[in-house]
Amino acid sequence: MTRPTTTDTGGKRRRNSETTRHNILDVATSEFADKGYAGARVDEIAERTQSTKRMIYYYFTDKEGLYQAVLERSYRRIRERERELDTAGLSPPDAIRAIASLTFDHHEHNPEFIRLVSTENILRGEHIRKSEELNNLGNPAAELLERILTRGQADGLFRTDVDALDVHMAISSFCVFRLSNRYTFEALFGRDLTAPIHREHLRAMLGDMIIAFLTTTTA
């Protein structure tokens, strides 16, 4: 019988460690999204992951470290999707629509992200400001939009008095509102913004709104 080599053992240990860390982050994301920072309990996360509080602190130091890691991974995932988006072969308007659709789809499939962002805003960005990784994660999104805007402005397609953050804010506002306000909106107006029957209309509406904004001429 062949004995496992030291390298095999070390590799398995690292894989197990990554699996454990990933599982903890998955459960912690749900816990913080559902209960907020103050309401989330590390003991509950430990129980749900069949681990211990001590193990969680081994990976993340403390509750704040765990919460910050959850935020970092959540933001990292949407930035990674944006980086994977190939807009080089698209016209500037189509490229803007592609980014708007990507954001729409991401937020729809990751409602926990919206709740985490809401929680961090309630905390006035206290934890996100402490993260060096998060302080740099916004740059790729802004740079991608800036490149597209520059092309569109050079071609005379887009107005020149807007910047990447204007567009990012407009796209994010629509996508976040659709999920964060779905219950109050339905209670007041009788329309579920997340109902499948409205999905394609709202997805197209977002792209139309952003392009209309970018192509409106100013006096």
FENBELDA-V902143 format. One record per backbone hydrogen bond with DSSP energy under -0.5 kcal/mol. CO is the residue of the C=O (numbers start at 0). NH is the residue of the N-H. E is the energy in kcal/mol with one decimal. If there is no record, write none. Layout:
co=CO nh=NH e=E
co=CO nh=NH e=E
This chain:
co=4 nh=8 e=-2.4
co=5 nh=9 e=-2.7
co=6 nh=10 e=-2.5
co=7 nh=11 e=-2.3
co=8 nh=12 e=-2.3
co=9 nh=13 e=-2.2
co=10 nh=14 e=-2.2
co=11 nh=15 e=-2.6
co=12 nh=16 e=-2.3
co=13 nh=17 e=-2.5
co=14 nh=18 e=-2.4
co=15 nh=19 e=-2.5
co=16 nh=20 e=-2.5
co=17 nh=21 e=-2.6
co=18 nh=22 e=-2.4
co=19 nh=23 e=-2.4
co=20 nh=24 e=-2.2
co=21 nh=25 e=-2.2
co=22 nh=26 e=-2.2
co=23 nh=27 e=-2.8
co=24 nh=28 e=-2.4
co=25 nh=29 e=-1.6
co=26 nh=30 e=-2.4
co=27 nh=31 e=-3.0
co=28 nh=32 e=-2.2
co=29 nh=33 e=-2.2
co=30 nh=34 e=-2.3
co=31 nh=35 e=-2.0
co=34 nh=38 e=-0.9
co=35 nh=39 e=-1.5
co=40 nh=44 e=-1.8
co=41 nh=45 e=-2.6
co=42 nh=46 e=-2.2
co=43 nh=47 e=-2.5
co=44 nh=48 e=-1.5
co=45 nh=50 e=-2.6
co=46 nh=49 e=-1.0
co=51 nh=55 e=-2.2
co=52 nh=56 e=-2.3
co=53 nh=57 e=-1.4
co=54 nh=58 e=-1.6
co=55 nh=59 e=-2.6
co=56 nh=60 e=-2.1
co=59 nh=61 e=-2.3
co=61 nh=65 e=-2.0
co=62 nh=66 e=-2.6
co=63 nh=67 e=-2.6
co=64 nh=68 e=-2.0
co=65 nh=69 e=-2.0
co=66 nh=70 e=-2.3
co=67 nh=71 e=-2.7
co=68 nh=72 e=-2.3
co=69 nh=73 e=-2.2
co=70 nh=74 e=-2.5
co=71 nh=75 e=-2.4
co=72 nh=76 e=-2.0
co=73 nh=77 e=-1.1
co=74 nh=78 e=-2.0
co=75 nh=79 e=-2.4
co=76 nh=80 e=-1.8
co=77 nh=81 e=-2.0
co=78 nh=82 e=-2.2
co=79 nh=83 e=-1.6
co=80 nh=84 e=-0.7
co=81 nh=84 e=-0.7
co=84 nh=86 e=-0.9
co=86 nh=89 e=-1.6
co=90 nh=94 e=-2.8
co=91 nh=95 e=-2.2
co=92 nh=96 e=-2.2
co=93 nh=97 e=-2.1
co=94 nh=98 e=-2.0
co=95 nh=99 e=-2.4
co=96 nh=100 e=-2.6
co=97 nh=101 e=-2.3
co=98 nh=102 e=-2.4
co=99 nh=103 e=-2.4
co=100 nh=104 e=-2.7
co=101 nh=105 e=-2.8
co=102 nh=106 e=-2.5
co=103 nh=107 e=-1.9
co=104 nh=108 e=-2.2
co=105 nh=109 e=-1.0
co=109 nh=112 e=-1.4
co=109 nh=113 e=-0.8
co=110 nh=114 e=-1.6
co=111 nh=115 e=-2.4
co=112 nh=116 e=-2.4
co=113 nh=117 e=-2.2
co=114 nh=118 e=-2.4
co=115 nh=119 e=-2.5
co=116 nh=120 e=-1.9
co=117 nh=121 e=-2.0
co=118 nh=122 e=-1.6
co=119 nh=124 e=-3.2
co=120 nh=123 e=-1.6
co=122 nh=125 e=-1.1
co=124 nh=128 e=-1.9
co=126 nh=129 e=-0.7
co=126 nh=130 e=-0.5
co=127 nh=130 e=-0.8
co=129 nh=131 e=-0.7
co=130 nh=134 e=-1.8
co=131 nh=135 e=-0.8
co=132 nh=135 e=-0.9
co=132 nh=136 e=-0.9
co=133 nh=137 e=-0.7
co=135 nh=138 e=-0.9
co=135 nh=139 e=-0.5
co=136 nh=140 e=-0.6
co=137 nh=141 e=-1.9
co=138 nh=142 e=-2.9
co=139 nh=143 e=-2.3
co=140 nh=144 e=-1.9
co=141 nh=145 e=-2.4
co=142 nh=146 e=-2.2
co=143 nh=147 e=-1.7
co=144 nh=148 e=-2.8
co=145 nh=149 e=-2.6
co=146 nh=150 e=-1.8
co=147 nh=151 e=-2.6
co=148 nh=152 e=-2.9
co=149 nh=153 e=-2.3
co=150 nh=154 e=-1.8
co=151 nh=156 e=-2.9
co=151 nh=157 e=-1.2
co=152 nh=155 e=-1.1
co=162 nh=166 e=-1.6
co=163 nh=167 e=-2.8
co=164 nh=168 e=-2.5
co=165 nh=169 e=-2.0
co=166 nh=170 e=-2.5
co=167 nh=171 e=-2.7
co=168 nh=172 e=-2.5
co=169 nh=173 e=-1.6
co=170 nh=174 e=-2.1
co=171 nh=175 e=-3.0
co=172 nh=176 e=-2.4
co=173 nh=177 e=-2.0
co=174 nh=178 e=-0.8
co=175 nh=178 e=-0.8
co=175 nh=179 e=-3.4
co=176 nh=180 e=-2.2
co=178 nh=181 e=-0.9
co=180 nh=184 e=-2.6
co=181 nh=185 e=-1.9
co=182 nh=186 e=-2.2
co=183 nh=187 e=-2.1
co=184 nh=188 e=-2.8
co=184 nh=190 e=-0.5
co=185 nh=189 e=-2.2
co=190 nh=192 e=-0.8
co=191 nh=194 e=-1.7
co=194 nh=197 e=-1.9
co=194 nh=198 e=-0.7
co=195 nh=198 e=-0.8
co=195 nh=199 e=-0.6
co=197 nh=201 e=-2.4
co=198 nh=202 e=-2.6
co=199 nh=203 e=-2.4
co=200 nh=204 e=-2.4
co=201 nh=205 e=-2.1
co=202 nh=206 e=-1.4
co=203 nh=207 e=-2.5
co=204 nh=208 e=-2.6
co=205 nh=209 e=-2.2
co=206 nh=210 e=-2.4
co=207 nh=211 e=-2.5
co=208 nh=212 e=-2.2
co=209 nh=213 e=-2.3
co=210 nh=214 e=-1.8
co=211 nh=215 e=-0.7
co=212 nh=215 e=-0.5
co=213 nh=158 e=-3.0
